[in-house]
Amino acid sequence: MDIQNNNETALQEKLSFENFQNEVLKDYRIICESRETSLLGRKEVLTGKAKFGIFGDGKEVAQVAAAKFFMPGDFRAGYYRTRLLCLPQALLILIAFSQLYADPDVNNDPFSAGRQMNAHFSTKIVDESGEWLDIANIKNVSSDMAPTASQMLRALGLAFSSKIFRNVPELHEYKNLSTNGNEVCFCTIGDASTSEGHFWENHKCCRCATGTIGCFCMG
Ligand SMILES: Cc1ncc(C[n+]2csc(CCOP(=O)(O)OP(=O)(O)O)c2C)c(N)n1
């Protein structure tokens, strides 16, 4: 699915005052919508109408800033509080509440049609016949997993894949999978999860193995 675009053409133009003003207002709107969605969703859970909810209030600004650098071909390996990095703005409210009630209609929850835990996301990398999609030209989300810090391992694997695409000439023809390994993997994690063993193992591994990972601790 197409992910929040953040008006890339406007960003590439020389930033006039008017463009800057529009961009700030647009960002502020996204932040407010997301915050209100979190507050309303939490009420639904606390009053027993939804069984379980995960929200990202308090972490909106960092995500809106990071989203400006999230380009087609990049991957998000994130955790449940970072939905603004991967939800299209126009569908944010629909998807957030559809997930809250585990709506099985794929039009309402295009990430997993109500099968994943809410606030867990993923985009497709193959089509209905199992053929690769043009993932070098879409903004990708690797499937979120429940164990905290598991996103670190996905991020490492994805960044390592980019490194292989960069270093192995035979892979350069697969333009639909990688742009010579130049893509970035955006990893987000909560601060408590940074105490888990695999967070540190991952760090050691990153130093010797990987391509580019941007890691944000959101706690
Ligand atoms: C391996 C593992 N242990 C425990 C849990 C249960 N659990 C879910 S969220 C969470 C807290 C994570 O805190 P933090 O990383 O600071 O993220 P925050 O939600 O506070 O942003 C825990 C313990 C889990 N999902 N996975």
The ligand as an ORCA input file, in Angstrom:
! r2SCAN-3c Opt
* xyz 1 1
  C      10.176    -10.387     24.982
  C       8.950     -9.660     25.507
  N       8.803     -9.518     26.853
  C       7.722     -8.880     27.345
  C       6.762     -8.381     26.487
  C       5.533     -7.639     27.040
  N       5.681     -6.209     26.773
  C       5.026     -5.603     25.764
  S       5.342     -3.967     25.679
  C       6.382     -4.023     26.994
  C       7.041     -2.770     27.488
  C       8.068     -2.232     26.499
  O       8.543     -0.984     26.996
  P       9.389     -0.013     26.066
  O      10.365     -0.793     25.265
  O       9.956      1.089     26.918
  O       8.336      0.564     25.065
  P       7.128      1.588     25.354
  O       5.891      0.773     25.077
  O       7.220      2.061     26.773
  O       7.318      2.702     24.352
  C       6.473     -5.318     27.498
  C       7.290     -5.698     28.671
  C       6.962     -8.574     25.092
  N       6.093     -8.095     24.197
  N       8.060     -9.202     24.635
*
